Amino acid sequence: HTEITRGVALIAAEHPGARFAILLVASIAARVDGPVVEAFDSLRQVFGPRFARSSLLVLTHADLLTTSASEYLAGSGPAVADFLSQLGGAPLEICNR
């Protein structure tokens, strides 16, 4: 956490008034589950409670899906559903083909 905080402080000093966005990148090929949620929770501890509104989940390998990303994520369990409800917008899907 120390390195993230230090890096953000350096950027903020160089660019006063800047807005930051956090992109959480996860692959459809490797389930969106506990480790993704845990990484999000760690970042929230560093950046504070308003962090989620400035965050976006980017899903790679969306071309592997046989359903919509929403349907795929709905089957990932309550922890993932809670995580998604806190984000500033719907997940962004990227096809790798």
C-alpha positions in Angstrom: 0.0 0.0 0.0 2.9 2.3 0.8 4.2 2.3 -2.8 0.7 3.0 -4.3 0.1 5.9 -1.9 3.6 7.3 -2.6 3.1 7.0 -6.4 -0.3 8.7 -6.3 1.1 11.5 -4.1 3.9 12.1 -6.6 1.5 12.3 -9.6 -1.0 14.5 -7.7 1.9 16.9 -6.8 2.9 17.2 -10.5 -0.7 17.5 -11.7 -2.8 19.5 -9.1 -6.5 19.1 -9.6 -6.1 16.0 -11.8 -8.8 13.3 -11.7 -7.8 9.7 -11.4 -9.6 6.6 -12.7 -8.7 3.0 -11.7 -9.1 0.3 -14.3 -9.3 -3.2 -12.8 -8.4 -5.6 -15.6 -9.6 -9.2 -15.3 -9.7 -12.0 -17.9 -12.8 -14.0 -18.7 -10.4 -16.9 -19.3 -9.5 -16.9 -15.5 -12.7 -16.5 -13.5 -13.7 -13.2 -11.9 -13.8 -14.3 -8.3 -12.2 -13.9 -4.8 -8.8 -12.6 -5.9 -10.3 -9.8 -8.0 -12.6 -8.8 -5.2 -9.7 -8.9 -2.7 -7.5 -6.7 -5.0 -10.4 -4.2 -5.2 -10.8 -4.2 -1.4 -7.0 -3.6 -0.9 -7.2 -0.6 -3.3 -10.3 0.7 -1.5 -8.3 0.6 1.8 -5.6 2.8 0.1 -7.8 5.2 -1.7 -10.9 5.4 0.6 -14.6 4.8 0.3 -15.1 7.0 -2.8 -12.6 5.0 -4.8 -15.3 2.6 -6.2 -17.1 5.4 -8.1 -14.0 6.1 -10.0 -13.3 2.5 -10.9 -14.1 0.4 -13.9 -13.8 -3.3 -14.4 -12.3 -4.2 -17.8 -13.0 -7.8 -18.9 -10.6 -9.2 -21.5 -11.3 -12.3 -23.7 -15.0 -11.5 -23.9 -14.9 -13.4 -27.2 -14.8 -16.6 -25.1 -18.3 -15.9 -23.7 -21.3 -17.8 -24.8 -23.6 -15.4 -22.9 -23.5 -11.7 -22.1 -20.9 -10.5 -19.6 -23.8 -9.6 -17.2 -25.1 -13.2 -17.3 -21.6 -14.5 -16.9 -20.9 -12.3 -13.9 -24.3 -13.0 -12.3 -23.2 -16.6 -11.9 -20.0 -15.6 -10.0 -21.6 -15.4 -6.6 -22.6 -12.8 -4.0 -19.2 -11.3 -3.3 -18.7 -10.5 -7.0 -22.2 -9.1 -7.3 -21.5 -6.8 -4.3 -18.2 -5.8 -5.8 -19.9 -4.9 -9.2 -22.6 -2.9 -7.5 -20.0 -0.6 -6.0 -18.3 0.3 -9.3 -18.9 3.6 -11.2 -20.3 1.9 -14.3 -20.9 -1.4 -16.1 -17.9 -3.6 -16.9 -16.2 -2.9 -20.2 -15.8 -5.9 -22.4 -12.8 -6.4 -24.7 -12.6 -9.1 -27.4 -9.1 -10.5 -28.0 -9.7 -11.9 -31.5 
